[in-house]
């Protein structure tokens, strides 16, 4: 990984692009625009950000669909069993897609440092969140989990990247909007809430680890490593609590959930590999908007006035991060 420095005779200012450092792309684009140098760098940064946002929105939509099917299954099946069975379907689907696309998945790829660590962190985060969810009101757990973008922005800033006050403000407003929609009760915060917060932090670390994985490694390898880790933990948990016979309808529902889960994993990896994480992370909130829509369509739930104010904040924050030029995104 080297450094490329660009300069002109008229300007002594240098433009440094650190290869593979996604958090620096917006800074590079802003400097390129300031100096009038290499305009394609700015366009590449914009394109990468737009692609990352689209992948993140797709990932959240897939995860919401998965959660809906899993919620139906959880009424008649133990949680670890349904997660384990769903994971087996997901692993089979991922390997089938890899074979059909000609992508070679090797065990040593999934055992590499950042890939294996990411998978383990994801598994721990998933089950930490589930354990806390079993003991917390759903609104409280959901609100806590929506703090992931704040953790990511803080982590990106701690690594020396410039995250301007505009992004901090937009991210904070997005989280405030989530709280207005969820409207959690203060009485629900206890020791389990701290576990949920730890799981949320782990999810943020997982996303940061994704950006460190070499781009030459197929995204499907990362997705499969994660699915295998979560499935292994779920099946181990099932071995402790016991197995319950399943019907064909239950298996079919979990197979469909696996399709959405695998799609969500893949889209999330794509969203966090190439784009600036502090840009794409707030678009996790889009999943909440879809959940509200499904709640209205399926159960007749209609948001109250505070919730609609929260939705407006979420949309406004996301729209700003999508439309803001590189100079503004870099805090210039």
Protein Blocks (a to p, Z undefined) as FASTA:
>chain_A
ZZdddddfkbccdcdddehiaklmmmmmmmmmmnopakllmmmmmmmmmmmmmmmmmmmm
mmmmmmmmmmmmmmmpcfklmmmmmmmmmmmmmmmmmmmnopacdfklmmgmklmmmmmm
mmmmmmmmmmmmmmgcfklmmmmmmmmmmmmmmmmmmnopacdfklmmmmmmmmmmmmmm
nopafklgcfklmmmmmmmmmmmmmmmmmmmpcfklcfklmmmmmmmmmmmmmmmmmmmn
opadddfklmmmmmmmmmmmmmmmmmmmmmmmmmcfklmmmmmmmmmmmmmmmmmmmnop
acdfklmmmmmmmmmmmmmmmmpcfklmnoZZ
